[in-house]
Amino acid sequence: MTDWTSVLKANPIPQLLEHDELGLVNRVSRDLLDSAKGGLEEPVCEDITYKTLARKQKPDGSWRESGSKKNEEVWTFIASLRSLYQLLDLGADMSDEFFAHGAHFIAGTQTADGDFRGAYGANIPAPDYTGMVLDVLLRGGFDDETVIDRAFAWLLDVRRAKGGWAIPVLRSKSKKDPSSHNVTGMVLRGFAGDTQKRHKEEADKAAAFLADSIFKPDAYPDRRSIEYWGKIAYPFWFTDALSATDVLTRLGYGLSFGRVSRAYEWLLRQQGDDGFWSCSLNRRDRTPDPWLTYAALRTIKSLAH
């Protein structure tokens, strides 16, 4: 079998292995070189990011954005979810006190309906962030099935007729209205994190919608421009070419599915001559991003085999 790194402009793995973030080195070793745990115990408590997250966690299990924020509850929800994603990357799960405390905080944002609310305020349900919270809880080993089942039931209840999702209230409540590929890509992370595959048929339908939407305008104005597909960043947040391809590969799909091959070829072209990828959110800052590079390589490896 051909070495999957042969498709790269340059191989940055040797440089990544010399990085000063132990958690990154661990992930590169485990996921890209198939070395069990990268030789480090998980979670990687000596990692700089782990120590920072542990120090900044609030007594209620949340994390807060630094500086003055007008919508503190919104930013607390977002900062907490982002911190949990980072802890997952460092090998944390429910056996880790900081991850477990944060997971219980984020699970506590669940409403009686079943969605996890906070990203858009207290009155706006959020399928996209509900999917992301499910992803974090499931991959972290959160074992309250009542919370998990209620969230999935709510997502299925608000699903659009064509199989994807959009944000009720902000858009429309009618299931006949179009799905948003941005929202759908975020929701699908929850289904990808579910090893029990509780709702495989529904996930497959949504995945087909997402795969066929790659490099097409969204149905809604929030991220309608095609250029948003190219605004890749890590940890994954909104749906872009890399995050969409990642979730589709996690669901078991390959290059022949929908327009995945287009995203794959595009991703290869974005690699710098030094072997690294750069975050595309800020056009002025094209600094090579080690974690984004790891994520890109992980996706390429899964598709190139």
N, C-alpha and C positions, 0 to 999 in steps of 0.2 A: 504494500500500500504506500502511495506517495506521501511524503511528509507534508502535513497540512501547512507548515510554515513556508512551503515553496511558493505559495500564492502571494506572499508579502513582498513589499518593496525592500524592506529590511527587517531583520528579526530583532525586536527590542527586548526579548526575554532576558538575555544576559544582563542588560542594564537594570531591568526591573528587579532582578534578584539581588542587586546591590543597593536597592533603595533603603533609606533609613526607617521607613515605616514597616515594622515587622509583620503587621497584619496583611499588608499588600504582598510581601514576600511569601507569606504563608499561602495566600490564595493563588498566587502565580504557580507556586510549587505544586499545590494540590490540583488545581483545575486545568492548568496548561501543560504541566509536566507529569501529571498523574502520580505525584509523590504523596503518599498518605500524610495528611496534616502538615506537609511541608517541614516535618521535623519539629514542629512547635505544638505545645498544648493549646487547646482552644477552650475558652476564648483567649486571645492573645493579650493578656492583661498588661504586658509591658509595652504595648504599642502606644504611641503618643496620643492618638485619637481616642483610644479606649480610656486612657487616664483622664483626658479632658472631659469626655462624656460622663465618666463616673463622678468627677468633681463638680460638674455643672448641673447634675440632676437635682431637681427640687424634691422636697420631702413628700409631695404627693405623687412622685413618679414621673412628672413631666419635665420638659425642657422649655426654656423661654428664649426668644430672640433677644439678642443684646440691643441696648438702646431703647429709646422711647417709641412705642408703637401705639397707634390709635386703637386698633382692634386687637387687644391683647389676647382674647380668647382664640381668635383665628390664628394668630401667629404662634400661640402655645401649641395648638393642635398640629400645625404644620411642622414646627421645630421638633416636636416630640416624635412625629412619624418619621421625619428625616433621620433623627438620632437612632431610632430603632433599626432603620435600614442600615445605618453605618455599623451598628453593633452586630447585626447579622453577618455583615461582611467580615467582621473580626472573629467570627466563630461563636458568637453568643447565642444562647437560646434560653428556655425557661429555667434551666439549671443555674443560670447566671443571675445574681441578685439584681443587678442594674437593669438588665433586659426584662426580667420578670416584673419588676416594679413598674417599668415603663409600659409593658404590655397590658398590665391591669389598668393603668391610667387610660390608655387609648381605648381599651375595651369598654371602659366606663363612659365613653362618649356615645355609646349605642343608645338609640331611642327605643321607645316601645314598639315602633313599627319595624325596627331591625337595622336601619342604616346607622352608620357612624357619622355623627354630625359635628361640624366645627369649622371646616375649611372655608365655608361660605357664610358662616354665622349660624345662629341658633334656629333660624326659620327656613333654611333652604336645604333640602335633602340632597345628598351627593353620591350618586352611583360610582363615580370615578374614585373618590377617596374611600368609599366603602370597599371597593375591590382592592385597593392598596393596603388598607388595614387588614383585610382578610389574608392577603399575601404575607404580611409580616407575622400575624398571629399563627398561621398554619406552618410556615417555615420555621418559626421559633418553637413549635411544639406546644402551643397554647391548647389546653385540654378541656375547656368548657364548651362542650358540644352544643349546648343551648344557645350560646352566643353565636357560634359559627353557623348553625342551622338557621337561626333567625335572620342572619345577614344574607345568606344565600337565598332564602325564601323571599326576602324583600327585593333583592336584585332581580329575581325571576318575575316577580309581580310587576315591576316597573319597566321591564324589557320592552323594546319596540317590536313591532310586527315582523320586521326584517331580521331580527336577531341581535341587534346591537343595542346601545344605550345612548341616551342624551340626558341632560339635567332637567328634571321636572321643575316647574316654577320659573326658572331662568329662561327656559325655552317654551315648552308646552307640555301638557299632561297627556295628550293624545298618543296612544300607542301606534296610531297610523302614521304619525309624522316621522321624518327621517331620523336615522341614527347618526350619531357623531363618531367619527373614527377616533378622534382624540379621547373622548370619554370611554369608548369601547375598549381601546387599547389599555387604558388604566384599569378598567373593571376586570379585564381578562387576567390580570396578574393574580387576582384572587383565585380564579379557577385553575391557573397554572400551579399555584402553590398547594392545591388540594390533591394529595396522593391517593385519596379514596375515590377521586373522580366521581363525586356525587352527582354531577350534572353534565356528563360528558357530551351528550347530544346537544344541549344548549350551548356549551362552550365551543363545540365544533362549528355550529352555525355562526356564532359571533366571530370566530377565528377566520372563517371564509370571508365574512364581510370586511374584516380588518385587512386581510391579505390582499383583497381586490381593491382596497382603497389607497394602497401605498402610492405616494407621489400624486395623489389627487386632492382637490380642494375639499375641505370639510363642508358639511351641510350647514354649519352655523358659523357666525362671524368671528367667534373668539380666536380661533386659530385657523381661519379659512385659507390663508395664503399658503401656497405650495412650499414656500421657503421654510415653513415651520418643520417640515419633514427633515430638513438639514440641520436644525438647531439641536445637535446631539449634546448630551450632558450626562454626568453620572455623580451621585446615585440617580437612577431613572426617576423621572417625574412625569412630565407630559409625554404624550405619544410622539415619537420621532422615528426616523428610519432605523436607528439602532435599537431603541426600546421595543418597537413593534416586532422587529425580527427576533429579538431575544425572547419575548413572550411566546411567539409562534413556535420557536424551536423548543422551548420548554413544554409546549403542548404536543410536541412530537412531529411537527411539520418541517419539511425540507425545501430545497430550492425549487421544486416543481409546483409548489403550492401557491396559487394566486400570483402575485407580483413580488414574491420574496426574492427571486433571483435579481430583480432590479435593485432592491435595497442592498443585497449582498455585493453586487458589482460597484454600486455607488460607494459603499463603505470602504471597499478596497482602494478606491481612488482617493479617498480622503486621508489616507495614511501619509504622513510626512516622509521625506527622504531619510529622516533620522529613525524612522520606524514607529514614531508616536502619533497619536491622535490628539487634537486640541478641542477643548470645549467651544462650541459654536454659538453660545448665547451672546457673547460679547465680541463683536467683530474686531475691536481694537486689541483684545487680549487673545493672542494665538499661542500662548505658552503651552508647551507639551504637557499633557495631563496623564500622569501615570495610572490612576484608577480608571479613567475613561479608556485608556489604552488596554488595560487588563480586560475590561468589559467587552471591548471590540474584538480582542483576540479570542475571548471565550466564545463569542457568537460565531466568529469565522471558523474556529476549530470545529464547532458542532455542525456547521454546514459543509465544510470542506472535506470531511471524512468520507 
